[in-house]
Amino acid sequence: MQEFYNDDDKKEDERKFDEKIGFDISLMLKLVAKAEEAAEQIRDKNVILFLGGTVNGLPHIAPIEIKNEALINVTTSPNVKSETKYITAVPIDLKEMGIYTDQDMVVLCDSPGFEDTSGLEVDVANGINLARTLVGIVPSITDHLSKFSYVFTKWPKDQRRHIHALVKETLINIPEDESDEGYKALLADIVKKTKKGAITPDLLNGSYIDILEKFLDEQDFIRDPLDVFQPFVTEKSMSAVRLQVEKHKAHILHAFKHCDYQRVNTKLNELHALNEILRTDAIQNSYDDCVKKLTQEWNEKIEHTTNEFNKCITSPDAISKEDILAYKISIDDLKKTQLLQKHFKEAINKDFLMQNLHKRIMDLCCGLKDIKNELTLKIRLDKLKQLCDIFSGFPPIYNLACRNLTDNLINYVENTKKCIRKNQFEKMRQNLESLVKILFLQSHLVSTLNIKTEIENVETLLITHLNNVTNEGLVVIKRVVKGDFDSKKEKDYNSSFWIKKLTINDIKLLEKNVIILETAMNVFESPCEHFNLNKPIKELFHSFLNEIIDYFDKISQKITSLFEKQRYHAFNEIKGFVNVMDDLRKVKAVEQRTQRSYFQIIERIFGFVRKDVEVILSSLFKQDPSFDYNRLFDCVVCVDQLKWIDERKEGNNKLMIDLKKNVESYLQELEQSYQYLEFDINHPDHLEQGRKIVSHLDKLRRLEDTIPEISTYRKSVSVRIEQAIKTTLLTIANEYSSEKKTVNYQREIKEQLVKLKVYAESLTHANAFLQQKELTSAQDLDSRIGSIENKLKTSEKTLEEKTKDFDSDIQKVQEKMSLLGDVSSEYQRLAKKVTWKDKIIPQKAIEFLKEQGYKEIDEVEREEAKEQAKFEQLQEGAKQFDEAQKKQIEELNKDLKKYQQIKKEFQRLQSKEKMAFENASEFLKSRDFSETEIIRWVNNEPELVEKIKQYEREIEKFKTVGYNFGVLNAARTEK
């Protein structure tokens, strides 16, 4: 962070910069101050100002007794060197001196000689402040020559009469190219005013009253010096100033290099003050260049320090103590430069490093609970602790972070316990493993939470919960079993032992509890380093499963006993127990353990029923006249009621299916035997056989509910026999000139067509209903329902995702508000006044705020208010979104319900005449009409109407023609 130099270089630099400088700026500034004091004394007074070069000898006298106190500041010396370092004002009371004029007082103002041999500092200081006080040298001297008087004090007596001639000669000899008109005018004025003789007083022995009286004319004083005089500095002095400015610049850079900020400040102050006095571009540029270079160097140093520190903080690796100490040294250095802030206008603020530190610490604090990687979390906490250990004032933040982390872990533990109550064992194990992984964070939580103890508590809670689950199931089993039952002694089954069927709720509870225990056993099957729950959970599971298997075996023995004693009469009761066994076997573990015993009992019952069926069917197939139809009916009903047994039997043997197949095979044989019968007047014996077949089928009619196929065969045979008989009768009717069949035929066709028309009208009404609802077709209706269902799913998913986003943002703002609240609370604690009279805020409270990156508590409150507003805004946004989305979902549900109701009504309208349509369609098909024609008529109502009219016309034609009688055949009439 700091630059170091070897000893030789340092000594050489110090040797160069410790040499005596040629222009003492600090001395000059002191003299300027003295001159300003004198300027205040002569403000608004009549002043006689003594101007001249040092070689001319401005007024100074030998030591005598000082009567005027103002003369104390006047220095006397026998040397040619000027003793006046700055303008000295001496007020003179004219009346006291015996001089009576319009003025009571006049001020004699002694000034140092120009290019004073006392040093350039005196020259510059007095020349400049002379200009400031009396506005110095006269720029338009020709307008003010009447205000000047010329006194010659150093001329030898024998030369005084030649003063006029010498000045005149000088004026005459001025070069023609001399451009300084003021200079020529001044010489001309001297020539003029010395024409009658120059003023050459004897300062030691002469009379000063005569001289003063010459200068006291009121009109000779300059009334407005600001309009007359201007600042000035001699070229020699200005050269020295420029040289010293460069030396000052070198001094400043050297001192800054070695962190001597006090010296840098002193030199910069001198340069700035010098420039305020002289106001030259050279000094201003040197000062600006120096400040710019130092500002750039300082900013680069701060930025480098900040970047390096931020890299260490944001790095996934740990930070070293040396890096933090280096940053602290930089902060201390920055505090030392506070005195330079008035010069470094564009320099990085002195609080920048502290603010950056505060921001980095806040960054470390924020989002701690969202970090999934345990090592990353530990590194963050370690960094936070190191920073808070080295920088005073931040420990509350670290403690708060630890407290928040602890709260999160406590919530995590509570969620883990909730997982136990909810039987979410997979998630619970993940949580336990996560707690194990963060055991190494215990050093940050030593005073608030013991992770290992919490893990042990969770283990205990899990075992207790599973014990409760087991006991809950055992209570159910004990409630339906009474007494001891030995499965090996079936014959000893008596009233001392009874077993009840479990209710549906009981079975569901047992099933649920087995699944809970089995899931827990599977989840904790693999061991973990810090907890081992496999053995106790496995013991609980097998213990509970054995109790269920024991109950299952007891049911099996109960079924065996009932079947042997009551046979068919016990089937309903047996079915109830078998259903219980089936429900228990839905649990995979129970199914595996009861596979053999379950199918043994089923096979025993099935074997008895199958044998009884075979005997009855054999008698049926033999067409025994004494066949007992009631026994057949009872047998079939019994088999039908025992479908539950057939379904449970292994293999493809289906008892009822086999029974139906055998009956159907028998009916097919009857049908085939019927085909050889001729039901006409030539075979009256065949009519008798047909009668017997119809009678036989009619007796089997009681089985049609169980075996619907009997109805089909019965109707088929009956219809065919009926048709054959009708044909014979029609033949007879025709033989005996009965009405022709065509009339009835046409009427029957017409009636069926009318039924088709009614069905077609119902379809038209259904479609009109859709159009009334602004739907084009049934496909359009289905499409709208599907679209609404898709939108509904999307809206529900969007609501869920957006709600999670809002919850996350609100949680982050709450964390920030919590941190700000802690800062505010700590400040209030530190700023607490001892007595009510105290008005000054304790320094420790102010320092605490600065360390947090704030200048005053108002900033914290403003930021807290800002976060509060953000929090309220997020809450309002979440609320508005939730209401809008739920409203949209409600509208979609409303639309969905509406279209589903439309579909239901449409289907009802469609099915209204469907049964009549099916009957009419079957009839028309039997009259050689194709299905294509029938469908076309239904879809084309005008064509169907025309077809009906056609048959109506045919019927009318028959009515007009009347009856047609044929000629009787004698032989057939006899039959």
TAVENMO-V136296 format. One line per field, one symbol per residue. burial: I if it has 24 or more other C-alpha atoms within 12 Angstrom, else O. A space follows every 50 residues. Layout:
burial=???
This chain:
burial=IOOOOOOOOOOOOOOOOOOOOOIIIIIIIIIIIIIIOIIOIIOOIIIIII IIIIOIIIIIIOOOOOOOOOIOOIIIOOOOIIIIIIIIIIIIOOOOOOOO OOOOIIIIIIIIIIIIIIIIIIIIIIIIIIIIIIIIIIIOIOOIIOIIII IIIIOOOOOOOOIIOOIIOOIOOOOOOOOOOOOIIIIIIIIIIIOOOIII IOOOOOOOOOOIOOIIOOOOIIOOIOOIIOIIIIOOIIOIIIOIIIIIII IIIIIIIOIOIOIIIIIIIIIIIIIOIIOOOOIIOIIIIIIOIIIOOIIO IIIOIIOOIIOIIOOOOIIOOOIIOIIIOIIOIIOOIIOIIOIIOOIIII IIIIOIIIIIIIIIIIIIIOOOOOOIIIIIIIIIIIIIOOIOIIIIIIII IIIIIIOOIIOIIOIIIOIIOOIOIOIIIOIIIIIIIIIOIIOIIOOOII IIOIIOOIIOIIIOIIIOIIIOIIOIIOOIIOOOIOOOOOOOIOOOOOII IIOOOIIOIIIIIIIIIIIIIOIIOOOOOOIIIIOIIIOIIOOIIOIIII IIIIIIIIIIIIIOOOOIOOIOIIIIIIIIIIIIIOIOIIOOOIIOIIIO IIIOIIOIIIOIIIOIIOOIOOOOOOOOIOOIIOIIIIIIIIIIIIIIIO OOOIIIOOIIOIIIOIIOOIIOOIOOIIIIOOOOOOIOOIOOIIOIIOOI IOIIOIIOIIIOIIOOIIOOIOOIIOOIOOIIOIIOOOIIOOIOOIIOII IIIIIIIIIIIIIIOIIOIIOOOOOOOIOOIOOIIOOIIOOIOOIIOOIO OOIOOIOOIIOIIIIIIIIIIIIIOIIOOOIOOOOOOOOOIOOOIIIIII IIIIOIIOOIIOIIOOIIOOIOOIIOOIOOIIOOIOOOIOOIIOOIOOIO OIIOOIOOIIOOIIOOIOOIIOIIOOOOOOOOOIIOIIOOIOOIIOIIOO IIOOIOOOOOOOOOOOOOOOOOOOO
